[in-house]
Amino acid sequence: MKTKLIIDTEREGYGTDQVRRTMTVGDLIATLEQYDEDTPVFLGFDRRYTYGGITEARFEEVEDDEDED
């Protein structure tokens, strides 16, 4: 049986400011280093009723404009 890594997701708000806690890139790298580099990673939604993959095209960097008036 091949191991799969599933990251369970939760809806926490309608904006990033409503998310209580999230990992940094460093935290994510440190966590993923525990797994074999060929382990597939999936996102689990709605208590694993649906799933999604992680691809480079889905990453988006946005600027935080909280400090702007």
C-alpha positions in Angstrom: 0.0 0.0 0.0 1.5 3.4 -1.0 1.4 6.2 1.5 -0.6 9.4 0.6 -0.4 12.6 2.6 -3.8 14.3 3.0 -4.0 17.8 4.5 -7.5 18.2 6.0 -8.8 21.7 5.4 -11.3 23.8 7.3 -13.2 26.9 6.4 -12.3 29.5 9.0 -13.4 32.8 7.6 -14.0 35.0 4.6 -10.7 36.8 4.8 -7.1 35.8 5.8 -7.5 38.0 8.8 -10.1 35.6 10.2 -7.8 32.6 10.1 -6.7 31.9 13.6 -3.4 30.1 12.8 -1.4 29.0 9.7 2.0 27.6 9.0 4.8 29.5 7.6 6.7 28.3 4.5 9.5 27.2 6.9 7.0 25.2 9.0 5.6 23.6 5.9 9.0 22.6 4.6 10.0 21.1 8.0 6.8 19.1 8.1 7.1 17.8 4.6 10.7 16.8 5.1 9.4 14.0 7.3 7.9 12.2 4.3 9.5 10.5 1.3 9.9 13.0 -1.5 7.7 10.8 -3.8 4.7 10.8 -1.4 1.7 12.4 -3.2 0.0 15.3 -1.3 -3.7 16.0 -1.4 -6.1 18.5 0.2 -9.2 17.0 1.9 -12.3 19.2 2.0 -15.6 18.8 3.8 -14.4 16.0 6.1 -12.8 14.3 3.1 -16.0 14.3 1.1 -14.0 16.0 -1.7 -10.3 16.2 -2.5 -8.0 18.4 -4.4 -4.4 18.3 -5.5 -1.6 20.8 -5.0 0.0 22.1 -8.1 2.4 25.0 -8.8 -0.2 26.8 -10.8 -2.4 27.1 -7.8 0.1 29.1 -5.7 -0.5 32.8 -5.7 1.5 35.4 -3.9 -0.4 38.5 -2.8 0.7 41.6 -1.0 -0.8 42.3 2.4 -2.3 45.8 2.4 -3.4 45.9 6.1 -1.0 48.7 6.9 -2.3 51.0 4.2 -4.8 53.7 5.1 
